[in-house]
Amino acid sequence: MKRSTIALVLILLFACSKKQPEYQLVKPSAGDRVVLVEEFSGALCPNCPQGTAELESLKELYGDQLVILTIHAGDFAFQFSDSKYDFTTPGGNELIDLLGNPLGYPSGVVNRKREGAQDGYQQFASRWSSSIANSVSDSAIIGIEQEIRYNSDTRKLEVDVTVLPLEDINTSLRLTVALKEDEIIDPQADRAAAGGVVTEYVHKDVLRALLTPSEGDLLSGPITAFAGFTKTYQFDLPTEDGWWKAENCQVVSFVSREADAEGVGEILQATEAAIL
């Protein structure tokens, strides 16, 4: 590792280790609400693997009621000198502009609600469990279905996303569609690892691309109960080169309210499905 990179890791280690989260799992209740956590991370963040471990534990509790989207953007989204991949994306940069730069990492946004957030919508990992429990207990007023078609020869992906309101909604809605990927092997800073770096870290839930604008496609309101919307999205997967493996990719779709005065609307429902 280059000397300048080592120095940067030490600086970032000090910067993001000031407040260590205390984790407490909350048992989920039954329901049909699906919660989205937009986790902000970076390869040079030594505390982020602990945040990821917290989300994985919560995923075990909530199963299909929790969708995780890990966005590499912001102050820690740099590469090591021997990194193979650059996890940053234009869409990720737009999302951090929309949701605000975290005060520290790991950080995440739960259903784009301000509940307990230290700065805007960003929350430290110590609050994720309670925020998810509160959101998942809400009644679902939106249903989402995805029909995915993928051609392995041409690597063309086509997704039909159907949004079904379950009650009248007096505002417009936004539909956002993203592509994420699991099982990407690349270095990751980790305060718990010998030397502070895991050279073959398994990155999961990584945002690869947005298929919509970062603010989502507009579904004009007022919204009438059981009057559905269907939109079709297409994407050509780049050539597989250690990543962009179709078998590791999932499509994530979520519906949010039209933006409030601060430019962000609460997420009402989310879903995810594998390409293959």
C-alpha positions as CSV (number, residue, x, y, z in Angstrom):
1,M,0.0,0.0,0.0
2,K,1.3,3.4,-0.9
3,R,2.5,5.7,2.0
4,S,-0.1,8.3,1.1
5,T,-2.9,5.7,1.1
6,I,-1.7,4.5,4.6
7,A,-1.8,8.1,5.9
8,L,-5.3,8.6,4.5
9,V,-6.5,5.4,6.1
10,L,-5.2,6.5,9.5
11,I,-6.9,9.8,9.2
12,L,-10.2,8.2,8.2
13,L,-9.8,5.6,11.0
14,F,-9.6,8.5,13.5
15,A,-12.4,10.4,11.8
16,C,-15.0,7.7,11.7
17,S,-14.2,6.0,15.0
18,K,-15.2,8.9,17.3
19,K,-18.6,7.5,18.0
20,Q,-18.9,3.8,18.1
21,P,-22.5,2.6,17.7
22,E,-24.1,0.3,20.4
23,Y,-26.2,-2.3,18.6
24,Q,-29.5,-3.6,20.0
25,L,-31.7,-5.8,17.9
26,V,-35.5,-5.3,18.0
27,K,-37.7,-8.3,17.2
28,P,-39.9,-7.6,14.1
29,S,-43.7,-7.8,14.2
30,A,-45.8,-9.4,11.5
31,G,-46.9,-7.2,8.6
32,D,-46.5,-6.5,4.9
33,R,-44.6,-3.3,4.9
34,V,-41.1,-3.6,3.4
35,V,-38.4,-1.2,4.7
36,L,-35.5,0.2,2.6
37,V,-32.2,1.0,4.2
38,E,-29.9,3.1,2.1
39,E,-26.5,2.4,3.7
40,F,-23.7,4.8,2.9
41,S,-20.3,3.2,2.9
42,G,-16.8,3.3,1.5
43,A,-13.8,1.0,1.0
44,L,-11.6,3.2,3.2
45,C,-14.2,3.2,6.1
46,P,-12.8,1.0,8.9
47,N,-16.0,0.9,10.9
48,C,-18.3,0.1,7.9
49,P,-17.9,-3.7,8.1
50,Q,-19.4,-3.5,11.6
51,G,-22.3,-1.6,10.2
52,T,-22.7,-4.2,7.5
53,A,-22.7,-6.9,10.1
54,E,-25.5,-5.1,11.9
55,L,-27.6,-4.9,8.7
56,E,-27.0,-8.6,8.0
57,S,-28.3,-9.5,11.5
58,L,-31.3,-7.3,10.9
59,K,-31.9,-9.0,7.6
60,E,-32.0,-12.3,9.3
61,L,-34.7,-11.0,11.6
62,Y,-36.8,-9.3,9.0
63,G,-36.2,-11.4,5.9
64,D,-38.1,-10.1,2.9
65,Q,-39.4,-7.2,4.9
66,L,-36.0,-5.5,4.8
67,V,-34.2,-4.4,1.6
68,I,-30.6,-3.1,1.8
69,L,-29.0,-0.9,-0.7
70,T,-25.3,-0.1,0.0
71,I,-24.1,3.2,-1.7
72,H,-20.4,4.0,-1.9
73,A,-20.4,7.7,-1.9
74,G,-19.0,10.6,0.2
75,D,-15.8,11.0,2.2
76,F,-14.8,7.3,2.5
77,A,-15.6,6.1,-1.0
78,F,-12.0,6.1,-2.3
79,Q,-10.0,3.2,-3.6
80,F,-7.0,1.5,-2.3
81,S,-3.9,1.4,-4.5
82,D,-4.6,-2.3,-5.2
83,S,-8.4,-2.1,-5.5
84,K,-9.8,-3.7,-8.6
85,Y,-13.1,-1.8,-8.7
86,D,-14.4,1.7,-8.2
87,F,-17.7,1.3,-6.3
88,T,-18.8,4.9,-6.8
89,T,-21.6,5.6,-9.3
90,P,-23.2,8.7,-10.7
91,G,-26.4,7.6,-9.1
92,G,-24.8,7.1,-5.8
93,N,-23.3,10.6,-5.9
94,E,-26.7,12.0,-6.7
95,L,-28.3,10.1,-3.8
96,I,-25.8,11.4,-1.2
97,D,-26.5,14.9,-2.6
98,L,-30.2,14.2,-2.1
99,L,-30.1,12.6,1.3
100,G,-27.1,14.6,2.8
101,N,-23.5,13.7,3.6
102,P,-23.2,11.7,6.8
103,L,-21.6,13.2,9.9
104,G,-19.8,9.8,10.3
105,Y,-19.7,6.3,9.0
106,P,-21.3,3.8,9.0
107,S,-24.5,5.7,8.3
108,G,-27.8,4.9,6.7
109,V,-31.2,6.3,5.8
110,V,-34.3,4.3,6.9
111,N,-37.3,4.8,4.6
112,R,-36.2,8.4,4.2
113,K,-37.7,9.4,7.5
114,R,-36.0,11.9,9.8
115,E,-36.9,9.9,13.0
116,G,-33.9,10.2,15.3
117,A,-31.5,11.3,12.6
118,Q,-28.4,13.2,13.7
119,D,-28.2,15.3,10.6
120,G,-31.1,15.3,8.1
121,Y,-32.0,11.8,7.2
122,Q,-28.7,10.1,8.0
123,Q,-28.6,7.8,11.1
124,F,-25.8,6.1,12.8
125,A,-26.0,2.3,13.0
126,S,-27.1,2.4,16.7
127,R,-30.5,3.7,15.6
128,W,-31.2,1.4,12.6
129,S,-32.9,-1.3,14.6
130,S,-35.5,0.9,16.3
131,S,-36.2,2.9,13.1
132,I,-36.7,-0.3,11.1
133,A,-39.0,-1.7,13.7
134,N,-41.1,1.5,13.7
135,S,-41.3,1.6,9.9
136,V,-42.1,-2.1,9.4
137,S,-45.0,-1.8,11.9
138,D,-46.7,0.7,9.6
139,S,-49.5,-0.6,7.4
140,A,-48.6,-0.9,3.7
141,I,-50.6,1.5,1.5
142,I,-48.7,0.5,-1.7
143,G,-48.1,-2.8,-3.4
144,I,-45.2,-3.3,-5.8
145,E,-44.5,-6.2,-8.2
146,Q,-41.6,-6.7,-10.5
147,E,-41.5,-8.8,-13.6
148,I,-37.9,-9.4,-14.7
149,R,-36.8,-10.6,-18.1
150,Y,-33.1,-11.2,-18.7
151,N,-31.4,-12.5,-21.8
152,S,-28.1,-14.2,-20.9
153,D,-26.8,-14.1,-24.5
154,T,-27.4,-10.4,-25.1
155,R,-27.2,-9.4,-21.4
156,K,-30.2,-7.2,-21.8
157,L,-32.4,-6.7,-18.8
158,E,-36.0,-5.6,-18.9
159,V,-38.2,-5.0,-15.9
160,D,-41.9,-4.2,-15.6
161,V,-42.6,-2.5,-12.3
162,T,-46.3,-2.4,-11.3
163,V,-47.3,0.0,-8.4
164,L,-50.8,-0.7,-6.9
165,P,-52.1,1.9,-4.4
166,L,-54.2,0.2,-1.7
167,E,-55.9,3.4,-0.7
168,D,-56.4,6.9,-2.0
169,I,-53.3,9.1,-1.7
170,N,-53.7,12.9,-2.1
171,T,-50.2,13.5,-3.3
172,S,-48.0,12.4,-6.3
173,L,-45.6,9.5,-5.8
174,R,-42.1,8.7,-7.1
175,L,-40.9,5.4,-8.4
176,T,-37.2,4.6,-8.1
177,V,-35.6,1.5,-9.7
178,A,-32.0,0.5,-8.9
179,L,-29.6,-2.4,-9.7
180,K,-27.4,-3.9,-7.0
181,E,-24.8,-6.7,-6.8
182,D,-23.5,-9.1,-4.2
183,E,-20.4,-11.2,-3.8
184,I,-17.9,-8.6,-5.2
185,I,-14.4,-9.3,-3.9
186,D,-12.2,-6.3,-3.2
187,P,-10.2,-4.7,-0.4
188,Q,-12.0,-3.1,2.5
189,A,-10.7,-1.2,5.5
190,D,-11.7,-3.0,8.8
191,R,-10.7,-1.9,12.2
192,A,-11.2,-5.5,13.5
193,A,-8.8,-7.1,10.9
194,A,-5.1,-7.6,11.3
195,G,-3.4,-4.7,9.6
196,G,-6.7,-2.9,9.4
197,V,-7.6,-4.2,5.9
198,V,-9.4,-7.2,4.5
199,T,-7.9,-7.8,1.0
200,E,-10.6,-10.2,-0.1
201,Y,-13.6,-8.6,1.5
202,V,-17.0,-9.8,0.2
203,H,-19.0,-6.6,-0.7
204,K,-22.8,-7.1,-0.7
205,D,-25.9,-5.1,-1.8
206,V,-23.7,-2.7,-3.7
207,L,-25.5,-0.1,-5.8
208,R,-24.4,-0.6,-9.4
209,A,-26.8,1.7,-11.3
210,L,-30.0,3.6,-11.1
211,L,-32.5,2.9,-13.9
212,T,-34.5,6.0,-13.0
213,P,-33.5,9.6,-12.0
214,S,-32.3,9.7,-8.5
215,E,-35.5,11.5,-7.4
216,G,-37.5,8.7,-9.1
217,D,-40.0,8.8,-11.9
218,L,-43.2,10.8,-11.2
219,L,-46.5,9.0,-10.7
220,S,-48.9,12.0,-10.9
221,G,-51.5,12.4,-8.2
222,P,-53.9,12.4,-6.6
223,I,-53.6,8.6,-6.5
224,T,-56.7,6.5,-6.6
225,A,-57.0,3.2,-4.7
226,F,-56.4,0.1,-6.9
227,A,-55.7,2.2,-10.0
228,G,-52.3,0.7,-10.8
229,F,-49.2,2.1,-12.7
230,T,-46.9,-0.1,-14.8
231,K,-43.5,1.2,-16.1
232,T,-40.9,-0.7,-18.1
233,Y,-37.2,-0.2,-17.7
234,Q,-34.3,-1.6,-19.7
235,F,-30.6,-1.9,-19.0
236,D,-27.7,-3.6,-20.7
237,L,-25.4,-5.3,-18.3
238,P,-21.7,-4.5,-19.1
239,T,-19.4,-7.4,-19.9
240,E,-18.6,-9.5,-16.9
241,D,-15.1,-8.8,-15.6
242,G,-15.0,-10.1,-12.0
243,W,-18.2,-8.2,-11.3
244,W,-21.4,-7.5,-13.2
245,K,-22.3,-11.1,-12.7
246,A,-25.9,-11.5,-13.5
247,E,-26.4,-14.3,-11.0
248,N,-25.4,-11.9,-8.2
249,C,-27.5,-9.0,-9.3
250,Q,-30.9,-7.9,-8.0
251,V,-33.4,-5.2,-9.0
252,V,-34.7,-3.0,-6.2
253,S,-37.8,-0.8,-6.7
254,F,-39.3,1.5,-4.2
255,V,-42.1,4.1,-4.1
256,S,-41.8,7.4,-2.1
257,R,-44.1,10.3,-1.6
258,E,-43.5,13.4,-3.7
259,A,-40.6,15.5,-2.3
260,D,-41.3,17.7,0.6
261,A,-40.0,21.3,1.1
262,E,-36.5,19.7,1.8
263,G,-36.5,17.7,-1.4
264,V,-37.1,14.2,0.1
265,G,-40.3,12.1,0.4
266,E,-40.9,9.2,2.7
267,I,-40.5,5.7,1.2
268,L,-43.9,3.9,1.4
269,Q,-42.9,0.5,0.0
270,A,-40.0,-1.4,-1.4
271,T,-39.2,-4.7,-3.1
272,E,-36.3,-6.6,-4.6
273,A,-35.8,-9.6,-6.9
274,A,-32.9,-11.5,-8.4
275,I,-32.2,-11.2,-12.1
276,L,-31.7,-14.9,-12.4
